[in-house]
């Protein structure tokens, strides 16, 4: 079981991800709707994993990834993105993301990625 922070501007996606994670035996310890909140919650909650959307208001996923990794170089971040943003995902991996998943995704694929990262 991992303690996970879920970051997505879509409340629907956060609920879907939470449901998959909880059914998979993981604990969602926080949710954020933008990158700025994600950074703040990361510092407060110290999750074992962050699942983060790339495109969000206020501060995007890529910028948030960089900031989280500056604060905690060993942070585990799984980027989540819509179809067509593959180049952005590759850039996030170069910056230090531990993996990525393309939306829409199947529950077992998300859980497999988490297992691979942990």
C-alpha positions as CSV (number, residue, x, y, z in Angstrom):
1,X,0.0,0.0,0.0
2,X,1.2,3.5,-0.9
3,X,0.1,6.9,0.4
4,X,-0.7,8.9,-2.6
5,X,-1.4,12.5,-3.6
6,X,-3.8,12.8,-6.6
7,X,-3.5,16.0,-8.6
8,X,-5.9,16.9,-11.5
9,X,-8.0,19.9,-12.3
10,X,-10.9,17.6,-13.1
11,X,-12.9,16.5,-10.0
12,X,-14.2,13.6,-12.0
13,X,-10.7,12.4,-12.8
14,X,-9.7,12.7,-9.1
15,X,-12.7,10.6,-8.1
16,X,-11.9,8.0,-10.7
17,X,-8.3,7.8,-9.7
18,X,-9.2,7.7,-6.0
19,X,-11.6,4.9,-6.6
20,X,-9.1,2.8,-8.5
21,X,-6.4,3.4,-5.9
22,X,-8.5,2.5,-3.0
23,X,-9.8,-0.7,-4.7
24,X,-6.1,-1.5,-5.3
25,X,-5.3,-1.2,-1.6
26,X,-3.7,2.3,-1.7
27,X,-4.5,5.3,0.5
28,X,-5.2,8.7,-1.1
29,X,-3.9,11.1,1.6
30,X,-4.6,14.3,-0.4
31,X,-6.1,15.8,-3.6
32,X,-5.1,19.0,-5.4
33,X,-6.7,20.7,-8.4
34,X,-3.6,22.6,-9.5
35,X,0.1,22.5,-9.4
36,X,0.5,25.2,-6.7
37,X,-1.8,23.3,-4.3
38,X,0.1,20.1,-5.2
39,X,3.4,21.6,-4.1
40,X,1.9,22.8,-0.8
41,X,0.3,19.5,-0.1
42,X,3.4,17.6,-1.0
43,X,5.4,19.5,1.6
44,X,2.7,19.1,4.2
45,X,1.7,15.5,3.6
46,X,4.9,13.9,2.3
47,X,3.2,11.3,0.1
48,X,5.0,8.2,-1.1
49,X,3.7,8.9,-4.7
50,X,2.1,11.8,-6.6
51,X,-0.1,11.1,-9.6
52,X,-0.3,14.4,-11.5
53,X,-2.0,15.7,-14.6
54,X,0.2,17.7,-16.9
55,X,-2.3,20.4,-18.0
56,X,-3.8,22.4,-15.1
57,X,-4.6,26.0,-14.2
58,X,-2.5,28.2,-12.0
59,X,0.6,26.0,-12.3
60,X,0.9,23.1,-14.7
61,X,2.1,19.6,-14.0
62,X,5.6,20.1,-15.5
63,X,6.4,23.1,-13.5
64,X,5.0,21.4,-10.4
65,X,7.1,18.4,-11.0
66,X,10.3,20.5,-11.2
67,X,9.4,22.3,-8.0
68,X,8.6,19.1,-6.1
69,X,11.8,17.5,-7.2
70,X,13.8,20.6,-6.2
71,X,12.3,20.2,-2.7
72,X,12.5,16.4,-2.6
73,X,14.9,15.0,-5.2
74,X,13.8,11.4,-4.5
75,X,10.1,12.1,-4.9
76,X,8.1,9.6,-7.0
77,X,5.8,11.3,-9.5
78,X,3.6,9.5,-12.0
79,X,2.5,11.9,-14.7
80,X,-1.0,11.5,-16.2
81,X,-1.9,13.0,-19.5
82,X,-4.6,13.0,-22.3
83,X,-3.9,11.5,-25.6
84,X,-1.8,13.7,-27.9
85,X,0.5,15.1,-25.2
86,X,3.2,12.4,-25.5
87,X,6.0,14.9,-26.2
88,X,5.1,16.6,-22.9
89,X,5.3,13.3,-21.1
90,X,8.7,12.6,-22.5
91,X,9.9,16.0,-21.3
92,X,8.5,15.2,-17.8
93,X,10.4,11.9,-17.8
94,X,13.6,13.8,-18.6
95,X,12.9,16.1,-15.7
96,X,12.6,13.2,-13.3
97,X,9.0,11.8,-13.4
98,X,9.1,8.1,-12.6
99,X,6.5,7.1,-15.1
100,X,3.4,8.2,-17.1
101,X,0.0,7.0,-18.0
102,X,-2.3,8.2,-20.8
103,X,-5.9,9.1,-20.1
104,X,-8.3,7.4,-20.5
105,X,-6.6,4.4,-18.8
106,X,-7.7,1.0,-17.5
107,X,-7.6,0.5,-13.8
108,X,-5.2,-2.4,-14.0
109,X,-2.8,-0.4,-16.0
110,X,-2.7,2.4,-13.4
111,X,-2.1,-0.1,-10.6
112,X,0.6,-1.8,-12.6
113,X,2.4,1.5,-13.1
114,X,2.3,2.2,-9.4
115,X,3.7,-1.3,-8.7
116,X,6.5,-0.6,-11.2
117,X,7.4,2.7,-9.5
118,X,7.3,1.4,-6.0
